[in-house]
């Protein structure tokens, strides 16, 4: 009897150890940063918390890890800097390459399909943002020249760009509803979407996505 109890206790111990193992590893390189700390951070409730760190002393490569429940946004930060490098983390190995001078701006990230989709979305979103900024400049000049007719025309174009960007976000989320980026984009980029549009995305989402961190938040948002 004691032998069986010992086996059960050992099995529970092994299971507990395995369940707490980190399932996401970030291997990276920051050019020109060889002395200081590198931190791995994520949002917990509404607070950004550090989950792992490593001290560099003569090396510009690092390795960080965490136990990931489902794909979500993580951040890399470094000591003596207020900049953050954002990436969409997934189980497995994530590779990140950046530079101290441009830290957080267009890093090379491999190992995450959600990140690939996020980069694709960001490229087109930037196009809309640039169009909008150009129109703001044109509007400023029109206001300065007191050309009310031109101001109205430009404001109409600005509204059109906003609508296009909004619809692009909704369509992108709907077309990629089998990935966690879908609920994430709706929550962060289109929280004012109409119920019918949200219902369409919800129906397209897979069970896996609905049960993810952002999927659960999306479903709760949809109910409210």
C-alpha positions, 0 to 999 in steps of 0.5 A: 500500500505504501508503495502505491502511495509513493508512486501516486505522490511521485506521479503528481509531483512529476505532473506538477513540475511539467505543467509549470515548465516554460513553454515559450522561449525567446532567443534574441540579439540586440546589436550594440547592447552588451552590458545591462539587463533585458526584461520579458514583460506582459500585461497582467490585468491592467499592469505591465509585469516582468516575468523573466530577465537576464543580465548581459555582460559582454554578450549581445545575445539573450534567452528569456522564457515564460509559461504561455497559456495562449498566444498574447502580446509580450514586451522586451525592455532593456535597462536605461531605456524607456523603449519597448519591443512588442511581439505576439508570443506563441508556444515554442521558440521565438527569435528576435533581432533588434538594435540598440539605436532602433530598439523596438522599431521594425525588429526581425521576429520569427517563430510566431504566425500571429506576429506575421499577421500583425506585421502584415496588418501594420503595413496597411494600417500605416498606409491609411495613417499616412494618408490621414496625416497628409490630409491633416496638413492639407486641411491646415493649409486650407484653414490658414487660407480661409478656404471653407469649401476646400476644408469641407472637401478635405474633412470628407476625405478624412472621414472616408480614410477613417472608414476604410481603415476601420473596415480593413481592420474588421475584414482582416480580423474576419479573414484570420478568425482562426488566429488569436490576432482576430479578437486582439485587433477588434479589442484594440483597433475597433472596439466601437464596431457594430454588433452585426460585424462582431457577430460575423467575426464571432461565428468565424472564430474557431473554438481554440481562438474563442478559448484563448486569452483574447478570445475570452475577452472578446466573447465577454465584450460581445455579451456586454 
